[in-house]
Amino acid sequence: MADFDSELDASGLNCPLPILRAKKALAAMESGKVLHIIATDPGAIKDFEAFSKQTGNELMESREEGGKFYFLIKKG
Amino acid sequence: MSEKKLAIIATKGTLDWAYPPLILGSTAAALGYEVEIFFTFYGLQILKKDLDLKMSSLGNPAMPMPMPVPVLAQALPGMEAAMTSMMKAKMQKKGVASIEELRELCIEAEVKMIACQMTVDLFEFKPSELLDNVEYGGAATFFEFAGESDVNLYM
């Protein structure tokens, strides 16, 4: 797994909270830094793709493991 | 990236219908949209400092119920309160944000909230009952923003 600079555990949270928390976490980070997000909402897979496309923050990784979803987003 | 704009009209004040404008408003703001929500008629309930939103299965036949309840029984005293607490408990269990939380997130994200002056007067709401950062305006105020918005939604 790639390195990251900050981590956000959005486990147990449902739409739209993982996206809103991620947005807030990214706002506090510098450009080029990487945020690691853990979520359990299955809707988060498509939502983080859409978030990334619309906000210009690169979705570097999106994977599922043991019923959880992990994302790496690089701040644009 | 030029900023997109979203305009929403929120007309309903039940617990279930308070969600769509706040979810879409807060999410659009997170995606970089400038957002304005115009609250009118029962939608004004969402702006009250002391939220007391309720919902009912009555007149809401699509609401999934743990067991079938005859329509007349749904009108009995206490049923509305029971439905409301059932829904709140279910939402909490599923990690769905509360209306209070979503509203706070909208405020943080600088979603502009306009209370319809006409219906504020009609229902005799006092500005002190509504959130402090609410602005007041009419139909023309809405169109000033809606006319240049990319997305307009009526709820």
gemmi code that builds the backbone of each chain (N, CA, C; Angstrom):
import gemmi

chains = {
    "A": [
        ("MET", (0.843, -1.198, 0.000), (0.000, 0.000, 0.000), (0.879, 1.249, 0.000)),
        ("ALA", (0.419, 2.197, -0.772), (1.167, 3.464, -0.885), (1.186, 4.209, 0.447)),
        ("ASP", (2.148, 5.096, 0.550), (2.228, 5.934, 1.757), (1.115, 6.979, 1.752)),
        ("PHE", (0.779, 7.450, 2.908), (-0.178, 8.555, 2.971), (0.210, 9.506, 4.096)),
        ("ASP", (-0.375, 10.700, 4.045), (-0.017, 11.746, 5.009), (-1.051, 11.898, 6.119)),
        ("SER", (-2.317, 11.671, 5.781), (-3.382, 11.784, 6.776), (-4.340, 10.620, 6.601)),
        ("GLU", (-5.085, 10.351, 7.661), (-6.029, 9.237, 7.580), (-7.390, 9.674, 8.110)),
        ("LEU", (-8.438, 9.161, 7.444), (-9.809, 9.463, 7.864), (-10.567, 8.147, 7.988)),
        ("ASP", (-11.062, 7.856, 9.173), (-11.859, 6.649, 9.348), (-13.336, 7.019, 9.318)),
        ("ALA", (-13.984, 6.708, 8.197), (-15.408, 7.030, 8.041), (-16.248, 5.760, 8.186)),
        ("SER", (-15.736, 4.774, 8.886), (-16.458, 3.519, 9.082), (-17.768, 3.773, 9.813)),
        ("GLY", (-18.820, 3.113, 9.346), (-20.122, 3.241, 10.008), (-20.919, 4.446, 9.544)),
        ("LEU", (-20.277, 5.337, 8.811), (-20.991, 6.533, 8.344), (-21.609, 6.289, 6.976)),
        ("ASN", (-22.762, 6.891, 6.775), (-23.472, 6.707, 5.519), (-23.497, 8.001, 4.699)),
        ("CYS", (-23.849, 7.865, 3.427), (-23.927, 8.990, 2.493), (-24.700, 10.159, 3.094)),
        ("PRO", (-24.237, 11.385, 3.001), (-23.031, 11.848, 2.306), (-21.848, 12.079, 3.244)),
        ("LEU", (-21.920, 11.545, 4.460), (-20.893, 11.895, 5.457), (-19.459, 11.536, 5.064)),
        ("PRO", (-19.187, 10.347, 4.470), (-17.784, 10.072, 4.112), (-17.204, 11.135, 3.170)),
        ("ILE", (-18.010, 11.576, 2.205), (-17.551, 12.601, 1.255), (-17.327, 13.934, 1.972)),
        ("LEU", (-18.262, 14.294, 2.834), (-18.153, 15.591, 3.520), (-16.952, 15.613, 4.463)),
        ("ARG", (-16.733, 14.489, 5.150), (-15.567, 14.417, 6.053), (-14.264, 14.440, 5.250)),
        ("ALA", (-14.280, 13.768, 4.092), (-13.074, 13.747, 3.251), (-12.755, 15.144, 2.733)),
        ("LYS", (-13.802, 15.840, 2.327), (-13.627, 17.212, 1.830), (-12.983, 18.090, 2.913)),
        ("LYS", (-13.472, 17.909, 4.143), (-12.969, 18.699, 5.262), (-11.499, 18.343, 5.557)),
        ("ALA", (-11.209, 17.045, 5.522), (-9.840, 16.601, 5.790), (-8.888, 17.143, 4.721)),
        ("LEU", (-9.327, 17.092, 3.461), (-8.473, 17.572, 2.362), (-8.241, 19.086, 2.454)),
        ("ALA", (-9.251, 19.789, 2.935), (-9.141, 21.244, 3.043), (-8.011, 21.640, 3.992)),
        ("ALA", (-7.728, 20.771, 4.962), (-6.686, 21.080, 5.945), (-5.303, 20.630, 5.474)),
        ("MET", (-5.245, 20.000, 4.287), (-3.976, 19.450, 3.797), (-3.389, 20.306, 2.677)),
        ("GLU", (-2.069, 20.140, 2.474), (-1.414, 20.864, 1.387), (-1.532, 20.081, 0.090)),
        ("SER", (-1.456, 20.805, -1.026), (-1.519, 20.202, -2.347), (-0.421, 19.134, -2.488)),
        ("GLY", (-0.795, 17.968, -3.070), (0.169, 16.890, -3.272), (0.204, 15.881, -2.143)),
        ("LYS", (-0.405, 16.237, -1.001), (-0.446, 15.299, 0.136), (-1.551, 14.273, -0.105)),
        ("VAL", (-1.399, 13.121, 0.533), (-2.314, 12.002, 0.275), (-3.142, 11.671, 1.515)),
        ("LEU", (-4.453, 11.519, 1.271), (-5.392, 11.167, 2.347), (-5.837, 9.715, 2.191)),
        ("HIS", (-5.746, 8.966, 3.258), (-6.222, 7.584, 3.259), (-7.579, 7.552, 3.942)),
        ("ILE", (-8.575, 6.978, 3.261), (-9.932, 6.959, 3.811), (-10.401, 5.513, 3.970)),
        ("ILE", (-10.988, 5.238, 5.113), (-11.588, 3.923, 5.369), (-13.092, 4.138, 5.480)),
        ("ALA", (-13.874, 3.345, 4.733), (-15.329, 3.501, 4.780), (-16.014, 2.146, 4.740)),
        ("THR", (-17.247, 2.099, 5.198), (-18.029, 0.865, 5.135), (-19.267, 1.031, 4.262)),
        ("ASP", (-19.544, 2.246, 3.825), (-20.708, 2.519, 2.966), (-20.384, 2.072, 1.540)),
        ("PRO", (-21.100, 1.060, 1.001), (-20.795, 0.562, -0.350), (-20.960, 1.642, -1.418)),
        ("GLY", (-21.791, 2.648, -1.126), (-21.982, 3.753, -2.080), (-20.743, 4.609, -2.222)),
        ("ALA", (-19.807, 4.463, -1.277), (-18.608, 5.309, -1.272), (-17.726, 5.047, -2.499)),
        ("ILE", (-17.775, 3.830, -3.051), (-16.902, 3.506, -4.194), (-17.179, 4.458, -5.355)),
        ("LYS", (-18.431, 4.495, -5.770), (-18.793, 5.370, -6.888), (-18.705, 6.834, -6.486)),
        ("ASP", (-19.072, 7.120, -5.233), (-19.089, 8.510, -4.782), (-17.687, 9.119, -4.741)),
        ("PHE", (-16.687, 8.343, -4.319), (-15.337, 8.910, -4.290), (-14.779, 9.087, -5.700)),
        ("GLU", (-15.179, 8.197, -6.634), (-14.798, 8.399, -8.047), (-15.367, 9.721, -8.546)),
        ("ALA", (-16.659, 9.923, -8.252), (-17.339, 11.139, -8.714), (-16.762, 12.383, -8.028)),
        ("PHE", (-16.466, 12.245, -6.745), (-15.890, 13.361, -5.980), (-14.551, 13.763, -6.599)),
        ("SER", (-13.741, 12.742, -6.878), (-12.414, 12.977, -7.420), (-12.476, 13.689, -8.777)),
        ("LYS", (-13.367, 13.204, -9.655), (-13.521, 13.801, -10.984), (-13.946, 15.262, -10.904)),
        ("GLN", (-14.838, 15.542, -9.969), (-15.421, 16.888, -9.928), (-14.586, 17.893, -9.158)),
        ("THR", (-13.694, 17.406, -8.298), (-12.938, 18.346, -7.471), (-11.465, 18.453, -7.869)),
        ("GLY", (-11.024, 17.574, -8.805), (-9.638, 17.642, -9.231), (-8.649, 17.090, -8.217)),
        ("ASN", (-9.159, 16.318, -7.253), (-8.269, 15.589, -6.337), (-8.160, 14.160, -6.866)),
        ("GLU", (-6.931, 13.694, -7.091), (-6.747, 12.415, -7.781), (-7.043, 11.212, -6.882)),
        ("LEU", (-7.912, 10.315, -7.370), (-8.180, 9.061, -6.679), (-7.095, 8.064, -7.094)),
        ("MET", (-6.114, 7.851, -6.217), (-4.959, 7.016, -6.572), (-5.257, 5.532, -6.410)),
        ("GLU", (-6.133, 5.246, -5.477), (-6.421, 3.838, -5.197), (-7.812, 3.706, -4.610)),
        ("SER", (-8.499, 2.619, -4.990), (-9.820, 2.315, -4.452), (-9.910, 0.802, -4.352)),
        ("ARG", (-10.008, 0.275, -3.144), (-10.057, -1.184, -3.043), (-10.956, -1.619, -1.894)),
        ("GLU", (-11.410, -2.883, -2.037), (-12.266, -3.461, -1.013), (-11.511, -4.600, -0.353)),
        ("GLU", (-11.620, -4.685, 0.945), (-10.958, -5.777, 1.649), (-11.731, -6.075, 2.923)),
        ("GLY", (-12.189, -7.296, 3.053), (-12.888, -7.718, 4.261), (-14.104, -6.871, 4.599)),
        ("GLY", (-14.865, -6.491, 3.554), (-16.095, -5.731, 3.788), (-15.873, -4.249, 4.045)),
        ("LYS", (-14.620, -3.813, 3.974), (-14.348, -2.373, 4.123), (-13.785, -1.822, 2.827)),
        ("PHE", (-13.907, -0.526, 2.669), (-13.432, 0.130, 1.456), (-12.322, 1.104, 1.811)),
        ("TYR", (-11.264, 1.059, 1.013), (-10.094, 1.903, 1.277), (-9.800, 2.773, 0.059)),
        ("PHE", (-9.551, 4.025, 0.316), (-9.291, 4.971, -0.769), (-8.038, 5.794, -0.467)),
        ("LEU", (-7.303, 6.086, -1.529), (-6.190, 7.044, -1.413), (-6.483, 8.210, -2.345)),
        ("ILE", (-6.548, 9.393, -1.796), (-6.824, 10.575, -2.603), (-5.709, 11.596, -2.424)),
        ("LYS", (-5.157, 12.010, -3.574), (-4.094, 13.027, -3.531), (-4.703, 14.399, -3.753)),
        ("LYS", (-4.429, 15.292, -2.853), (-5.001, 16.634, -2.987), (-4.443, 17.366, -4.212)),
        ("GLY", (-5.329, 17.896, -5.031), (-4.938, 18.568, -6.265), (-4.542, 20.019, -6.022)),
    ],
    "B": [
        ("MET", (-11.149, 25.921, -12.578), (-12.512, 25.374, -12.603), (-13.496, 26.466, -12.174)),
        ("SER", (-14.376, 26.858, -13.109), (-15.360, 27.883, -12.729), (-16.415, 27.258, -11.823)),
        ("GLU", (-16.864, 28.045, -10.873), (-17.764, 27.499, -9.866), (-19.169, 27.278, -10.424)),
        ("LYS", (-19.677, 26.058, -10.217), (-21.054, 25.778, -10.618), (-21.988, 26.235, -9.525)),
        ("LYS", (-23.261, 26.366, -9.884), (-24.242, 26.839, -8.900), (-25.442, 25.901, -8.822)),
        ("LEU", (-25.910, 25.686, -7.604), (-27.088, 24.844, -7.367), (-28.118, 25.639, -6.590)),
        ("ALA", (-29.343, 25.673, -7.094), (-30.449, 26.339, -6.389), (-31.510, 25.295, -6.045)),
        ("ILE", (-31.931, 25.299, -4.784), (-32.942, 24.330, -4.333), (-34.102, 25.089, -3.687)),
        ("ILE", (-35.318, 24.617, -3.975), (-36.485, 25.111, -3.227), (-36.944, 23.975, -2.322)),
        ("ALA", (-36.968, 24.217, -1.010), (-37.373, 23.196, -0.043), (-38.740, 23.572, 0.522)),
        ("THR", (-39.742, 22.739, 0.245), (-41.121, 23.100, 0.621), (-41.713, 22.209, 1.704)),
        ("LYS", (-40.965, 21.161, 2.096), (-41.568, 20.195, 3.017), (-40.828, 20.160, 4.351)),
        ("GLY", (-41.561, 19.907, 5.410), (-40.963, 20.005, 6.740), (-41.096, 18.760, 7.584)),
        ("THR", (-41.235, 17.598, 6.925), (-41.243, 16.357, 7.708), (-39.806, 15.859, 7.841)),
        ("LEU", (-39.598, 14.954, 8.791), (-38.251, 14.434, 9.035), (-37.635, 13.839, 7.773)),
        ("ASP", (-38.413, 13.042, 7.040), (-37.869, 12.403, 5.838), (-37.549, 13.428, 4.746)),
        ("TRP", (-38.448, 14.389, 4.556), (-38.252, 15.343, 3.474), (-37.273, 16.459, 3.814)),
        ("ALA", (-36.817, 16.517, 5.048), (-35.791, 17.499, 5.391), (-34.430, 17.031, 4.862)),
        ("TYR", (-34.306, 15.733, 4.605), (-33.013, 15.195, 4.171), (-32.560, 15.644, 2.775)),
        ("PRO", (-33.407, 15.461, 1.733), (-32.885, 15.731, 0.385), (-32.245, 17.114, 0.202)),
        ("PRO", (-32.886, 18.217, 0.621), (-32.215, 19.502, 0.374), (-30.891, 19.639, 1.125)),
        ("LEU", (-30.829, 19.090, 2.345), (-29.600, 19.246, 3.138), (-28.491, 18.319, 2.652)),
        ("ILE", (-28.852, 17.103, 2.235), (-27.835, 16.175, 1.712), (-27.260, 16.721, 0.401)),
        ("LEU", (-28.158, 17.117, -0.512), (-27.680, 17.586, -1.815), (-26.966, 18.927, -1.684)),
        ("GLY", (-27.469, 19.773, -0.814), (-26.827, 21.073, -0.616), (-25.424, 20.940, -0.057)),
        ("SER", (-25.264, 20.133, 0.989), (-23.943, 19.981, 1.612), (-22.971, 19.268, 0.673)),
        ("THR", (-23.479, 18.267, -0.058), (-22.604, 17.525, -0.967), (-22.164, 18.408, -2.135)),
        ("ALA", (-23.101, 19.145, -2.683), (-22.741, 20.042, -3.798), (-21.687, 21.049, -3.336)),
        ("ALA", (-21.845, 21.558, -2.124), (-20.859, 22.514, -1.598), (-19.493, 21.843, -1.501)),
        ("ALA", (-19.476, 20.562, -1.088), (-18.208, 19.830, -0.980), (-17.583, 19.616, -2.360)),
        ("LEU", (-18.413, 19.575, -3.389), (-17.909, 19.384, -4.753), (-17.522, 20.713, -5.399)),
        ("GLY", (-17.673, 21.784, -4.654), (-17.250, 23.082, -5.168), (-18.370, 23.949, -5.720)),
        ("TYR", (-19.607, 23.504, -5.581), (-20.729, 24.319, -6.034), (-20.983, 25.474, -5.054)),
        ("GLU", (-21.484, 26.563, -5.590), (-22.067, 27.597, -4.745), (-23.549, 27.214, -4.607)),
        ("VAL", (-24.039, 27.152, -3.370), (-25.384, 26.600, -3.145), (-26.277, 27.601, -2.431)),
        ("GLU", (-27.506, 27.687, -2.921), (-28.515, 28.495, -2.234), (-29.783, 27.651, -2.092)),
        ("ILE", (-30.335, 27.619, -0.873), (-31.589, 26.892, -0.649), (-32.651, 27.889, -0.204)),
        ("PHE", (-33.778, 27.852, -0.893), (-34.901, 28.742, -0.592), (-35.943, 27.915, 0.164)),
        ("PHE", (-36.163, 28.242, 1.421), (-37.102, 27.476, 2.249), (-38.439, 28.184, 2.278)),
        ("THR", (-39.491, 27.476, 1.886), (-40.804, 28.093, 1.846), (-41.855, 27.141, 2.408)),
        ("PHE", (-42.982, 27.669, 2.800), (-44.042, 26.883, 3.436), (-43.448, 25.964, 4.523)),
        ("TYR", (-43.748, 24.670, 4.469), (-43.366, 23.791, 5.589), (-41.858, 23.577, 5.656)),
        ("GLY", (-41.175, 23.884, 4.567), (-39.716, 23.793, 4.558), (-39.082, 24.703, 5.607)),
        ("LEU", (-39.808, 25.739, 6.006), (-39.287, 26.660, 7.036), (-38.978, 25.944, 8.349)),
        ("GLN", (-39.669, 24.839, 8.597), (-39.430, 24.078, 9.838), (-37.965, 23.659, 9.967)),
        ("ILE", (-37.323, 23.447, 8.799), (-35.927, 22.978, 8.791), (-34.979, 24.078, 9.313)),
        ("LEU", (-35.458, 25.306, 9.307), (-34.613, 26.428, 9.725), (-34.781, 26.779, 11.198)),
        ("LYS", (-35.709, 26.103, 11.878), (-35.949, 26.452, 13.281), (-34.758, 26.084, 14.155)),
        ("LYS", (-34.444, 26.960, 15.108), (-33.345, 26.663, 16.034), (-33.632, 25.378, 16.786)),
        ("ASP", (-34.856, 25.268, 17.292), (-35.256, 24.033, 17.974), (-36.005, 23.152, 16.991)),
        ("LEU", (-35.269, 22.179, 16.464), (-35.878, 21.298, 15.469), (-36.778, 20.279, 16.160)),
        ("ASP", (-37.967, 20.108, 15.615), (-38.862, 19.081, 16.139), (-39.582, 18.447, 14.950)),
        ("LEU", (-38.788, 17.878, 14.036), (-39.361, 17.339, 12.811), (-39.952, 15.967, 13.069)),
        ("LYS", (-41.105, 15.738, 12.475), (-41.798, 14.463, 12.680), (-42.114, 13.836, 11.338)),
        ("MET", (-42.478, 12.562, 11.383), (-43.011, 11.956, 10.178), (-44.109, 10.978, 10.540)),
        ("SER", (-44.909, 10.644, 9.550), (-46.049, 9.773, 9.794), (-46.153, 8.747, 8.671)),
        ("SER", (-46.645, 7.579, 9.014), (-46.915, 6.594, 7.964), (-48.252, 6.902, 7.292)),
        ("LEU", (-49.037, 7.735, 7.954), (-50.355, 8.102, 7.430), (-50.194, 8.956, 6.179)),
        ("GLY", (-50.871, 8.571, 5.119), (-50.733, 9.308, 3.868), (-49.385, 9.082, 3.224)),
        ("ASN", (-48.680, 8.073, 3.691), (-47.333, 7.782, 3.223), (-47.228, 6.269, 3.008)),
        ("PRO", (-48.079, 5.733, 2.115), (-48.226, 4.279, 2.015), (-46.971, 3.539, 1.561)),
        ("ALA", (-45.995, 4.251, 1.009), (-44.781, 3.576, 0.546), (-43.766, 3.388, 1.658)),
        ("MET", (-44.053, 3.937, 2.851), (-43.077, 3.826, 3.940), (-42.966, 2.369, 4.404)),
        ("PRO", (-41.748, 1.797, 4.345), (-41.585, 0.409, 4.775), (-41.876, 0.284, 6.276)),
        ("MET", (-42.715, -0.679, 6.626), (-43.108, -0.864, 8.024), (-42.650, -2.240, 8.494)),
        ("PRO", (-42.278, -2.352, 9.779), (-41.888, -3.667, 10.286), (-43.037, -4.672, 10.236)),
        ("MET", (-44.272, -4.177, 10.359), (-45.443, -5.044, 10.207), (-46.589, -4.210, 9.637)),
        ("PRO", (-47.537, -4.847, 8.935), (-48.625, -4.056, 8.353), (-49.500, -3.440, 9.456)),
        ("VAL", (-49.788, -2.145, 9.336), (-50.676, -1.473, 10.284), (-51.847, -0.894, 9.497)),
        ("PRO", (-53.091, -1.249, 9.866), (-54.238, -0.704, 9.126), (-54.241, 0.822, 9.162)),
        ("VAL", (-54.701, 1.422, 8.066), (-54.642, 2.878, 7.927), (-55.300, 3.582, 9.108)),
        ("LEU", (-56.472, 3.097, 9.521), (-57.165, 3.759, 10.645), (-56.336, 3.710, 11.919)),
        ("ALA", (-55.644, 2.603, 12.137), (-54.809, 2.479, 13.344), (-53.633, 3.452, 13.294)),
        ("GLN", (-53.185, 3.790, 12.067), (-52.058, 4.724, 11.920), (-52.439, 6.128, 12.374)),
        ("ALA", (-53.762, 6.373, 12.483), (-54.227, 7.700, 12.896), (-54.332, 7.813, 14.416)),
        ("LEU", (-54.084, 6.728, 15.114), (-54.252, 6.751, 16.578), (-53.218, 7.660, 17.249)),
        ("PRO", (-53.586, 8.254, 18.386), (-52.620, 9.099, 19.103), (-51.356, 8.306, 19.430)),
        ("GLY", (-50.227, 8.942, 19.278), (-48.957, 8.289, 19.607), (-48.291, 7.622, 18.412)),
        ("MET", (-49.058, 7.388, 17.345), (-48.475, 6.688, 16.189), (-47.418, 7.548, 15.491)),
        ("GLU", (-47.696, 8.844, 15.389), (-46.750, 9.738, 14.721), (-45.424, 9.784, 15.500)),
        ("ALA", (-45.547, 9.887, 16.812), (-44.338, 9.912, 17.650), (-43.585, 8.597, 17.535)),
        ("ALA", (-44.329, 7.489, 17.477), (-43.691, 6.171, 17.372), (-42.955, 6.030, 16.038)),
        ("MET", (-43.610, 6.473, 14.949), (-42.985, 6.398, 13.619), (-41.714, 7.254, 13.586)),
        ("THR", (-41.804, 8.446, 14.193), (-40.659, 9.365, 14.195), (-39.481, 8.759, 14.957)),
        ("SER", (-39.752, 8.207, 16.137), (-38.610, 7.666, 16.892), (-38.088, 6.386, 16.257)),
        ("MET", (-38.990, 5.623, 15.603), (-38.534, 4.423, 14.895), (-37.562, 4.816, 13.769)),
        ("MET", (-37.946, 5.836, 13.032), (-37.105, 6.273, 11.913), (-35.771, 6.839, 12.412)),
        ("LYS", (-35.820, 7.634, 13.474), (-34.581, 8.215, 14.007), (-33.635, 7.122, 14.493)),
        ("ALA", (-34.194, 6.107, 15.173), (-33.364, 5.013, 15.686), (-32.727, 4.246, 14.532)),
        ("LYS", (-33.529, 4.006, 13.488), (-33.035, 3.264, 12.323), (-31.908, 4.043, 11.646)),
        ("MET", (-32.093, 5.346, 11.519), (-31.084, 6.166, 10.856), (-29.781, 6.183, 11.643)),
        ("GLN", (-29.924, 6.292, 12.952), (-28.727, 6.317, 13.792), (-27.962, 5.006, 13.675)),
        ("LYS", (-28.715, 3.908, 13.654), (-28.105, 2.583, 13.557), (-27.353, 2.420, 12.239)),
        ("LYS", (-27.879, 3.022, 11.186), (-27.273, 2.879, 9.855), (-26.213, 3.941, 9.572)),
        ("GLY", (-25.919, 4.792, 10.539), (-24.895, 5.812, 10.316), (-25.340, 6.946, 9.420)),
        ("VAL", (-26.657, 7.174, 9.345), (-27.172, 8.315, 8.589), (-27.071, 9.553, 9.481)),
        ("ALA", (-26.605, 10.634, 8.919), (-26.438, 11.866, 9.701), (-27.785, 12.366, 10.204)),
        ("SER", (-27.776, 13.058, 11.336), (-29.007, 13.686, 11.811), (-29.224, 14.978, 11.025)),
        ("ILE", (-30.462, 15.463, 11.051), (-30.760, 16.727, 10.372), (-29.931, 17.860, 10.967)),
        ("GLU", (-29.771, 17.839, 12.284), (-28.963, 18.866, 12.956), (-27.544, 18.885, 12.391)),
        ("GLU", (-26.976, 17.681, 12.246), (-25.600, 17.558, 11.764), (-25.473, 18.047, 10.311)),
        ("LEU", (-26.411, 17.628, 9.466), (-26.352, 18.028, 8.058), (-26.535, 19.540, 7.910)),
        ("ARG", (-27.406, 20.085, 8.733), (-27.651, 21.519, 8.685), (-26.391, 22.283, 9.091)),
        ("GLU", (-25.721, 21.770, 10.122), (-24.472, 22.381, 10.575), (-23.409, 22.319, 9.467)),
        ("LEU", (-23.358, 21.165, 8.770), (-22.396, 21.009, 7.682), (-22.695, 21.983, 6.539)),
        ("CYS", (-23.974, 22.228, 6.290), (-24.361, 23.202, 5.258), (-23.898, 24.595, 5.656)),
        ("ILE", (-24.084, 24.935, 6.923), (-23.690, 26.263, 7.401), (-22.177, 26.425, 7.288)),
        ("GLU", (-21.460, 25.378, 7.722), (-19.988, 25.390, 7.634), (-19.518, 25.588, 6.199)),
        ("ALA", (-20.245, 24.948, 5.266), (-19.843, 25.002, 3.852), (-20.370, 26.253, 3.165)),
        ("GLU", (-20.930, 27.170, 3.948), (-21.440, 28.440, 3.436), (-22.560, 28.276, 2.420)),
        ("VAL", (-23.409, 27.272, 2.646), (-24.632, 27.164, 1.855), (-25.528, 28.322, 2.290)),
        ("LYS", (-26.003, 29.085, 1.311), (-26.831, 30.245, 1.642), (-28.270, 29.789, 1.853)),
        ("MET", (-28.837, 30.137, 2.988), (-30.197, 29.717, 3.299), (-31.118, 30.931, 3.327)),
        ("ILE", (-32.128, 30.871, 2.465), (-33.081, 31.978, 2.376), (-34.431, 31.512, 2.913)),
        ("ALA", (-34.995, 32.252, 3.842), (-36.351, 31.961, 4.311), (-37.313, 32.832, 3.514)),
        ("CYS", (-38.366, 32.199, 3.008), (-39.380, 32.920, 2.240), (-40.132, 33.870, 3.175)),
        ("GLN", (-39.985, 35.151, 2.909), (-40.576, 36.166, 3.789), (-42.100, 36.029, 3.884)),
        ("MET", (-42.730, 35.752, 2.745), (-44.191, 35.662, 2.730), (-44.692, 34.570, 3.674)),
        ("THR", (-44.061, 33.371, 3.614), (-44.549, 32.282, 4.471), (-44.091, 32.446, 5.925)),
        ("VAL", (-42.969, 33.139, 6.133), (-42.557, 33.461, 7.504), (-43.660, 34.311, 8.151)),
        ("ASP", (-44.151, 35.291, 7.402), (-45.233, 36.161, 7.898), (-46.539, 35.381, 8.045)),
        ("LEU", (-46.818, 34.542, 7.029), (-48.060, 33.758, 7.034), (-48.174, 32.901, 8.287)),
        ("PHE", (-47.096, 32.230, 8.632), (-47.125, 31.326, 9.797), (-46.697, 32.034, 11.092)),
        ("GLU", (-46.431, 33.320, 10.982), (-46.033, 34.130, 12.135), (-44.819, 33.570, 12.877)),
        ("PHE", (-43.828, 33.161, 12.088), (-42.549, 32.766, 12.686), (-41.800, 34.031, 13.077)),
        ("LYS", (-41.135, 33.997, 14.219), (-40.289, 35.135, 14.587), (-38.865, 34.843, 14.122)),
        ("PRO", (-38.159, 35.875, 13.635), (-36.777, 35.644, 13.223), (-35.946, 35.015, 14.343)),
        ("SER", (-36.313, 35.290, 15.600), (-35.561, 34.721, 16.716), (-35.746, 33.204, 16.817)),
        ("GLU", (-36.811, 32.671, 16.190), (-37.034, 31.216, 16.208), (-36.165, 30.517, 15.171)),
        ("LEU", (-35.760, 31.273, 14.138), (-34.999, 30.670, 13.040), (-33.500, 30.908, 13.236)),
        ("LEU", (-32.694, 30.127, 12.541), (-31.237, 30.248, 12.631), (-30.799, 31.691, 12.356)),
        ("ASP", (-29.729, 32.110, 13.028), (-29.293, 33.494, 12.908), (-28.754, 33.841, 11.514)),
        ("ASN", (-28.143, 32.837, 10.849), (-27.527, 33.173, 9.557), (-28.483, 33.039, 8.375)),
        ("VAL", (-29.784, 32.907, 8.668), (-30.776, 32.848, 7.596), (-30.986, 34.250, 7.019)),
        ("GLU", (-31.138, 34.293, 5.688), (-31.510, 35.565, 5.060), (-32.973, 35.487, 4.641)),
        ("TYR", (-33.586, 36.627, 4.464), (-35.005, 36.642, 4.121), (-35.193, 37.244, 2.737)),
        ("GLY", (-36.120, 36.648, 1.977), (-36.349, 37.165, 0.630), (-37.585, 36.556, 0.012)),
        ("GLY", (-37.883, 36.993, -1.188), (-39.060, 36.504, -1.895), (-38.696, 35.817, -3.192)),
        ("ALA", (-39.715, 35.623, -4.031), (-39.527, 34.900, -5.288), (-38.459, 35.562, -6.161)),
        ("ALA", (-38.462, 36.869, -6.200), (-37.482, 37.560, -7.046), (-36.056, 37.323, -6.543)),
        ("THR", (-35.913, 37.241, -5.198), (-34.601, 36.944, -4.600), (-34.116, 35.574, -5.059)),
        ("PHE", (-35.056, 34.611, -5.077), (-34.694, 33.259, -5.517), (-34.205, 33.276, -6.964)),
        ("PHE", (-34.940, 33.985, -7.824), (-34.584, 33.958, -9.245), (-33.265, 34.672, -9.538)),
        ("GLU", (-32.898, 35.589, -8.685), (-31.623, 36.275, -8.878), (-30.492, 35.249, -8.910)),
        ("PHE", (-30.588, 34.258, -8.039), (-29.573, 33.205, -7.987), (-29.918, 32.063, -8.944)),
        ("ALA", (-31.203, 31.635, -8.934), (-31.634, 30.482, -9.740), (-31.411, 30.729, -11.232)),
        ("GLY", (-31.600, 31.961, -11.638), (-31.475, 32.288, -13.059), (-30.088, 32.049, -13.619)),
        ("GLU", (-29.100, 32.087, -12.747), (-27.733, 31.838, -13.232), (-27.164, 30.528, -12.692)),
        ("SER", (-28.077, 29.654, -12.190), (-27.626, 28.370, -11.652), (-27.550, 27.310, -12.733)),
        ("ASP", (-26.681, 26.317, -12.496), (-26.548, 25.193, -13.428), (-27.576, 24.124, -13.127)),
        ("VAL", (-27.950, 24.005, -11.849), (-28.926, 22.985, -11.432), (-29.969, 23.658, -10.543)),
        ("ASN", (-31.243, 23.400, -10.850), (-32.345, 23.926, -10.041), (-33.235, 22.770, -9.619)),
        ("LEU", (-33.461, 22.623, -8.322), (-34.276, 21.510, -7.839), (-35.410, 22.008, -6.948)),
        ("TYR", (-36.541, 21.378, -7.124), (-37.713, 21.700, -6.304), (-38.062, 20.474, -5.466)),
        ("MET", (-38.124, 20.659, -4.175), (-38.406, 19.517, -3.298), (-39.547, 19.831, -2.352)),
    ],
}
model = gemmi.Model(1)
for chain_id, residues in chains.items():
    chain = gemmi.Chain(chain_id)
    for i, (resn, *xyz) in enumerate(residues, 1):
        res = gemmi.Residue()
        res.name, res.seqid = resn, gemmi.SeqId(i, " ")
        for name, pos in zip(("N", "CA", "C"), xyz):
            atom = gemmi.Atom()
            atom.name, atom.element = name, gemmi.Element(name[0])
            atom.pos, atom.b_iso = gemmi.Position(*pos), 0.0
            res.add_atom(atom)
        chain.add_residue(res)
    model.add_chain(chain)
structure = gemmi.Structure()
structure.add_model(model)
structure.setup_entities()
